[in-house]
Amino acid sequence: PNGDSVHVSIEDSQWKERFKDDSYSHLNMKWLNDSTFELTFIKSNNEIRKNLSKVGDKYIYSLIEKGDNSFLICVSIPGGERFSLFKLLY
């Protein structure tokens, strides 16, 4: 929400986030189809993320657009009405 970048690594179906303050979040990643995947929250020591999510919470990520070095991604919570857009650079 504050515009800081988050470093994401993806390996062996694990989505790991490292934040500017060196805190982290770990989630399981499962592809649902060619353009949509589900993340399941495992743990975090990041103040915002650990208070926002609990173990087992699921998030749906949809690849909206592929750029030269980025993806535009929409994230939503199953059954929820809200969504967020962000750019994933690679």
C-alpha positions in Angstrom: 0.0 0.0 0.0 2.9 2.4 0.5 4.5 1.7 -2.9 7.5 -0.2 -1.7 8.8 -3.0 -3.9 8.6 -6.6 -2.6 11.1 -9.2 -3.8 9.3 -12.4 -4.8 11.0 -15.8 -5.4 9.1 -18.8 -6.8 10.6 -22.3 -6.4 9.1 -25.7 -6.0 5.5 -24.3 -5.7 6.6 -21.9 -3.0 6.0 -18.2 -3.3 8.3 -16.3 -1.0 8.1 -12.5 -0.4 10.9 -10.4 1.1 10.0 -6.9 2.2 12.1 -3.7 2.5 12.4 -4.2 6.3 13.8 -7.8 5.7 10.6 -9.4 6.9 9.0 -12.2 4.9 5.9 -14.1 3.9 5.7 -17.7 2.6 2.8 -19.1 0.6 2.1 -22.3 -1.4 1.5 -21.7 -5.1 -0.9 -23.9 -7.2 -1.7 -23.2 -10.9 -5.4 -23.4 -11.7 -5.0 -22.9 -15.5 -2.6 -21.2 -17.9 -3.3 -17.7 -16.5 -4.5 -18.2 -13.0 -2.9 -19.5 -9.8 -3.9 -19.8 -6.1 -1.7 -18.8 -3.2 -2.3 -20.3 0.2 -0.9 -18.4 3.2 1.6 -20.4 5.3 3.4 -17.8 7.5 4.8 -14.3 7.8 6.8 -12.2 10.2 5.7 -9.0 8.3 3.6 -6.8 10.6 0.9 -6.1 8.0 0.8 -9.5 6.4 0.7 -11.5 9.6 -2.2 -9.5 10.9 -4.0 -9.6 7.5 -3.8 -13.3 6.8 -4.1 -16.5 8.8 -2.8 -19.9 7.9 -4.8 -21.5 5.1 -6.2 -18.2 3.6 -6.4 -18.4 -0.2 -5.8 -15.7 -2.8 -6.5 -16.0 -6.5 -4.0 -14.3 -8.9 -4.9 -13.8 -12.6 -2.4 -12.7 -15.2 -4.1 -9.9 -17.0 -1.4 -8.7 -19.4 2.2 -9.6 -20.3 4.7 -6.8 -20.9 8.3 -6.8 -22.1 9.6 -7.5 -18.5 6.4 -7.6 -16.4 3.0 -9.0 -15.8 -0.1 -7.1 -14.8 -1.8 -9.2 -12.1 -5.2 -9.0 -10.5 -5.5 -10.6 -7.0 -8.7 -11.4 -5.2 -10.0 -13.4 -2.3 -12.4 -16.3 -3.2 -16.0 -15.1 -2.4 -14.9 -11.5 -1.9 -15.9 -8.5 -3.9 -12.6 -6.6 -3.8 -9.5 -7.0 -5.9 -6.1 -5.4 -6.3 -3.9 -4.8 -9.4 -0.2 -4.8 -9.3 2.8 -5.2 -11.6 5.2 -8.1 -11.2 8.6 -7.3 -12.8 10.9 -10.1 -13.9 
